[in-house]
Amino acid sequence: MIARANGVRSALFAVLLSAPCLAQETPPASPSPTASPAPATSPNPAAPPTTSTPASASEPASTSPAPAVAPKARAASKSVAGRGGVGGLIGGSLFYSSKEYSQGALPRFDFSGQFRYIIRPGLRMQMSPGLTWSAYSKNDPPPFTDPAFPGDKTKENYLAILVPVSAQLQLVWGHDLWLYHVGAGPGVYRLWVENHRKVLIDPLSLRLHRGPYWGTTAEVGVEHFLKTLTNTSIEVSAAHHYVFSTRDDQFPTGWNSTLGAIALRVGTNYYFDLNKPKKTSDLPLPGGH
């Protein structure tokens, strides 16, 4: 009996000693469910860098092109070598000199076209055809009586018509959107005189009063470039023509003197780059690939 009691005691004592060990071995099985949340939370801190990168890159992309385009557009509309321009102007003119052409002259319309080529900054060439004419007062007598209309005692039905084709070298200067110019050069002028819409005939030479003449021209003007259309300008200019229209052998009776005309005009110009290379299509490779 005593031996059995001692065996029970030793068994109970062994159980008490092994209980702490069992309590320490069970916790290692629990980390398996707790370890899984750790990888799930790891992508969250990586997300902010991905969203911040496009935001920082988009800011310089939207602001960088603006300052680069404006200076180029403004520079293209100025006096740049190799650029050309076309324009048209309308205004009024007056024959102020001399003798028969200016006596009793009345102002009439003036039309002018122009082609410009910029040789270098500050210097350009201009070719300019035009059309203008002068009517006359009914209070001034003609130089001679027209054989076709002997009853006409005044210049009321007379017209002197001038077609200039001139070439100029112009000095150009300016700043911002304003450009100023002054120029001069030679010209070829076609001039004729009409009465009742018929070309006048000299009663002595029996020659029609028309023909080409040499002359000179001068011009001063200012143009303002538009902010929205940087290659387009509005121009105001004043021009002067002086025609060597004296021919004593052809028109000895009258209407035989030099002619001076002044004109004031307004119009528009468009400039473009003549040196810009043309776009060429891509050539196919040998074999058609």
C-alpha positions, 0 to 999 in steps of 0.5 A: 500500500505504501509503495502504491501511494508513493507511485501516485505521488511521483506521478502527480509530481511529474504532471505538475512539472510537465504542465509549465512545459506544455504551456510554453510549447502551445504559443508557437502554433499561434504565430501562423494566423498573425504573420499573414496580416503583415504582408497585406499592410506592406503595399500601402506605404508604397502607394504614395510614391507612385501617385506623387511622381506623375503629379510632379512630372505634369507641372513642368510639362504644362508650363514649359512650352508657353514661354518657348512659343511666344518669343518665336512667334513675335520674332517671326513677324519682324524684319528677319532676313529671308522673309517675304511679304505681300500686301494691298493698300487703298487710299486717295491721291492728288496730282499737285504738279505741274501745269496742266496736270495739277491745274484744277486737279481733284483728289481721287482713289489710289490703289497699290499692291506690294511685294517685299523681301527682307535682304537683312535686318533693317533693309528690305526691297519692295516691288509695287504696282498701282493705279490712280487718277485725277479728275478736274474742276469744271472751272478750269479751261483745258490747255487746248480744245479737243477736236473730237469735242469742240464744245468743251470749254472746261476740264470737267470731263477730263481724266489723267490716269496713272499706272505706276510700277516701282521698285524701292529699297527701304530702311526698316526699324522698330520695337515690339509690335511696331515697324517703321520704314522709309524708302525710295527708288525708280519706277516705270509709269504709264500715263494717258489723258482722256476726255469723255472716256476717249484718249485725247489726240494732239491736234498738231502731231495727231498722236494719242496722248498716252505712253510709258515714262520713267519716274521716281518714287518715295515712301514713308510708313508705319505698320502694327503687327496683330497679337493674335496673327503675328505674321499680319500687320496693319499699315499706314503709308504716304507715297510720292510719285514724280513722272518725267512725262514731257515729250515735246515732239509728241504733244506740242499743243499741251498736256506736256509737263512733268507730273507729281502725285502724292498718296495716303493709304491704309492696308494690310500685309502678310509675311512668310518665310521664303527660306523654310524647306518644303516637306518631302514625303518618305521615299520607299526602300528598295524592295517596297518595304 
